[in-house]
Amino acid sequence: MSRKLDEKTEYETPKDKIGHYDVLIDNDITRITFHRIESGENSGWHRHEHNYVGYHFQSSEVKIDRTDGKEGTMFSQAGVATFYDVGDGFEHNVTVKSGSALMALEIEYKKP
């Protein structure tokens, strides 16, 4: 996960509704994180500054809220990798809406 926005998360999201993530690798070139966010939990507000690939281990539906006011729904499919071009970056929070947890690996590319 890119840069966490802890103050915004603390203000808007109860601590018991935040999912779990582990940073597996974080160096000058790549950051790899594993996420497990249960049904009804949030990712916490964070900013994506680097393009990345997300690989989902099981299918789930999530609501996405962005700081620019946009919101939407995303359906992840188990076993599918998706490339995300973040442009100039964006901030968002993800809430799992389906009965199954979001389980995903994110691979961020810090250098072009």
Residue frames as qw, qx, qy, qz and C-alpha x, y, z in Angstrom:
[[0.000, 0.891, 0.454, 0.000, 0.00, 0.00, 0.00],
 [0.367, 0.558, -0.046, 0.743, 1.29, 3.42, -0.82],
 [0.120, 0.213, -0.439, 0.865, 1.59, 6.21, 1.71],
 [0.272, -0.564, -0.768, 0.134, -0.95, 5.82, 4.54],
 [0.106, -0.527, -0.032, -0.843, -3.04, 8.84, 5.49],
 [0.365, -0.213, -0.813, 0.400, -3.30, 8.03, 9.19],
 [0.091, 0.174, 0.359, -0.912, -4.90, 11.28, 10.39],
 [0.520, 0.057, -0.322, -0.789, -7.73, 11.06, 7.82],
 [0.566, -0.093, -0.810, -0.120, -8.25, 7.36, 8.60],
 [0.233, -0.177, -0.733, 0.614, -8.40, 7.95, 12.38],
 [0.249, 0.148, 0.160, -0.944, -10.94, 10.74, 11.91],
 [0.611, 0.153, -0.290, -0.721, -13.25, 8.77, 9.59],
 [0.781, 0.058, -0.590, -0.195, -12.83, 5.07, 10.35],
 [0.737, -0.578, 0.259, -0.238, -13.09, 3.12, 13.65],
 [0.050, -0.618, 0.783, 0.042, -9.90, 1.21, 14.41],
 [0.554, -0.024, 0.820, -0.142, -11.77, -2.10, 14.59],
 [0.700, 0.607, 0.320, -0.197, -12.91, -1.61, 10.96],
 [0.214, 0.798, -0.504, -0.252, -9.42, -1.40, 9.43],
 [0.975, 0.192, -0.110, -0.010, -8.12, -4.39, 7.47],
 [0.674, -0.564, 0.378, 0.290, -4.66, -5.86, 7.75],
 [0.713, 0.674, -0.176, 0.083, -1.68, -5.55, 5.43],
 [0.752, -0.466, 0.266, 0.383, 1.94, -6.66, 5.55],
 [0.328, 0.849, -0.370, -0.187, 4.84, -5.03, 3.71],
 [0.975, -0.013, 0.164, 0.149, 6.79, -7.92, 2.21],
 [0.652, 0.069, 0.168, 0.736, 9.44, -5.94, 0.31],
 [0.074, 0.981, 0.171, -0.049, 10.16, -2.20, 0.28],
 [0.631, -0.253, 0.222, 0.699, 13.27, -0.95, -1.47],
 [0.010, -0.498, 0.181, 0.848, 14.22, 1.82, -3.93],
 [0.141, 0.089, -0.732, -0.661, 12.63, -0.01, -6.87],
 [0.506, -0.283, -0.702, -0.414, 9.63, -2.01, -5.63],
 [0.347, -0.185, 0.607, -0.691, 7.16, -2.21, -2.76],
 [0.490, -0.149, -0.795, -0.325, 5.17, -5.44, -2.35],
 [0.350, -0.167, 0.543, -0.745, 2.30, -5.62, 0.13],
 [0.261, -0.254, -0.916, -0.166, -0.19, -8.36, 1.03],
 [0.353, -0.170, 0.170, -0.904, -3.68, -7.21, 2.03],
 [0.239, -0.353, -0.904, -0.029, -6.48, -9.00, 3.87],
 [0.256, -0.059, 0.176, -0.949, -9.57, -6.86, 4.39],
 [0.102, 0.289, 0.939, -0.157, -12.61, -8.66, 5.78],
 [0.071, -0.618, -0.629, -0.466, -16.22, -7.96, 4.83],
 [0.310, -0.893, -0.322, -0.061, -17.23, -4.56, 6.24],
 [0.582, -0.559, 0.069, 0.586, -13.63, -3.49, 6.86],
 [0.337, 0.938, -0.056, -0.066, -11.72, -0.65, 5.19],
 [0.786, 0.312, -0.148, 0.513, -8.23, -0.37, 3.78],
 [0.385, -0.695, -0.098, 0.599, -7.78, 2.97, 5.51],
 [0.377, 0.920, 0.011, -0.106, -7.14, 6.13, 3.52],
 [0.655, -0.342, 0.413, 0.532, -3.95, 5.98, 1.50],
 [0.346, 0.814, -0.188, -0.426, -2.28, 7.59, -1.51],
 [0.855, 0.177, 0.374, 0.312, -1.09, 5.70, -4.56],
 [0.004, 0.865, -0.265, -0.425, 1.91, 7.48, -6.06],
 [0.083, -0.427, 0.817, 0.378, 3.32, 4.67, -8.20],
 [0.738, 0.164, -0.426, -0.498, 1.87, 2.42, -10.89],
 [0.358, -0.303, 0.839, -0.276, 1.18, -1.05, -9.56],
 [0.534, -0.021, -0.758, -0.375, -0.17, -4.52, -10.25],
 [0.565, -0.242, 0.510, -0.602, -2.83, -6.05, -8.02],
 [0.441, 0.060, -0.870, -0.212, -3.29, -9.81, -7.86],
 [0.622, -0.293, 0.240, -0.685, -6.42, -11.07, -6.08],
 [0.017, 0.189, -0.976, 0.107, -6.54, -14.45, -4.35],
 [0.128, 0.455, 0.874, -0.107, -10.32, -14.57, -4.10],
 [0.013, 0.520, 0.468, 0.714, -13.20, -12.68, -5.67],
 [0.182, -0.546, -0.558, 0.598, -14.75, -9.78, -3.80],
 [0.122, 0.781, 0.375, 0.483, -16.71, -6.56, -4.27],
 [0.424, -0.357, -0.302, 0.776, -15.42, -3.29, -2.87],
 [0.092, 0.952, 0.283, 0.067, -16.66, 0.27, -2.62],
 [0.590, 0.066, -0.018, 0.805, -14.04, 2.89, -3.46],
 [0.091, -0.962, -0.238, 0.103, -14.18, 6.41, -2.01],
 [0.616, 0.279, 0.004, 0.737, -11.70, 9.01, -3.31],
 [0.264, -0.524, -0.285, 0.758, -10.74, 12.33, -1.79],
 [0.008, 0.041, -0.369, -0.928, -11.74, 14.04, -5.05],
 [0.535, 0.162, 0.289, -0.777, -15.36, 13.08, -4.27],
 [0.644, 0.219, -0.580, -0.447, -15.59, 10.25, -6.79],
 [0.541, -0.225, 0.753, -0.299, -16.81, 6.88, -5.64],
 [0.675, 0.288, -0.504, -0.456, -17.49, 3.59, -7.30],
 [0.880, -0.210, 0.385, -0.185, -17.56, -0.17, -7.04],
 [0.310, 0.569, -0.736, -0.195, -14.91, -2.64, -8.14],
 [0.968, -0.086, 0.127, -0.199, -15.25, -6.38, -8.57],
 [0.023, -0.633, 0.768, 0.101, -12.03, -8.30, -8.15],
 [0.940, 0.138, -0.186, -0.252, -11.73, -11.78, -9.59],
 [0.747, -0.478, 0.451, 0.100, -9.66, -14.54, -8.04],
 [0.769, 0.003, 0.488, 0.413, -6.54, -15.38, -10.01],
 [0.456, 0.774, 0.259, 0.355, -6.54, -12.20, -12.09],
 [0.478, -0.353, -0.025, 0.804, -3.72, -9.65, -12.16],
 [0.234, 0.892, 0.352, 0.157, -4.59, -6.04, -13.05],
 [0.491, 0.070, -0.031, 0.868, -2.23, -3.18, -13.92],
 [0.098, -0.901, -0.395, 0.152, -3.16, 0.23, -12.45],
 [0.422, 0.363, 0.051, 0.829, -1.77, 3.41, -14.01],
 [0.291, -0.685, -0.508, 0.435, -2.13, 6.01, -11.23],
 [0.262, 0.833, 0.186, 0.451, -1.20, 9.04, -13.33],
 [0.087, 0.643, -0.331, 0.685, -0.32, 11.87, -10.93],
 [0.174, -0.018, -0.842, 0.511, -1.50, 9.73, -8.01],
 [0.501, -0.467, -0.310, -0.659, -4.74, 9.54, -6.07],
 [0.135, -0.184, 0.756, -0.614, -6.03, 9.07, -2.53],
 [0.669, -0.198, -0.432, -0.572, -8.76, 6.60, -1.63],
 [0.411, -0.223, 0.762, -0.449, -10.30, 4.25, 0.89],
 [0.496, 0.024, -0.768, -0.404, -11.63, 0.80, 0.03],
 [0.560, -0.157, 0.555, -0.595, -14.52, -0.89, 1.88],
 [0.088, 0.028, -0.968, -0.234, -15.24, -4.59, 1.31],
 [0.583, 0.010, 0.052, -0.811, -18.94, -5.03, 0.52],
 [0.749, 0.070, -0.590, -0.293, -19.08, -8.72, -0.38],
 [0.858, -0.471, 0.068, -0.194, -19.24, -11.58, 2.07],
 [0.915, 0.024, -0.037, 0.401, -15.72, -12.66, 1.13],
 [0.413, -0.753, 0.124, 0.496, -12.57, -10.87, 2.21],
 [0.520, 0.823, -0.225, 0.031, -10.36, -8.96, -0.19],
 [0.760, -0.433, 0.361, 0.323, -7.08, -10.85, -0.31],
 [0.620, 0.773, 0.016, 0.134, -4.57, -9.27, -2.66],
 [0.680, -0.279, 0.161, 0.658, -0.92, -8.76, -3.41],
 [0.284, 0.955, 0.060, -0.060, 0.10, -5.27, -4.63],
 [0.730, -0.083, 0.206, 0.646, 3.37, -4.76, -6.49],
 [0.110, 0.969, 0.079, -0.209, 4.28, -1.07, -6.82],
 [0.738, 0.314, 0.112, 0.587, 6.90, 0.14, -9.29],
 [0.310, -0.816, -0.121, 0.473, 8.78, 3.05, -7.73],
 [0.153, -0.509, 0.459, 0.712, 10.89, 3.70, -10.83],
 [0.678, 0.529, -0.026, -0.509, 9.58, 3.96, -14.40]]
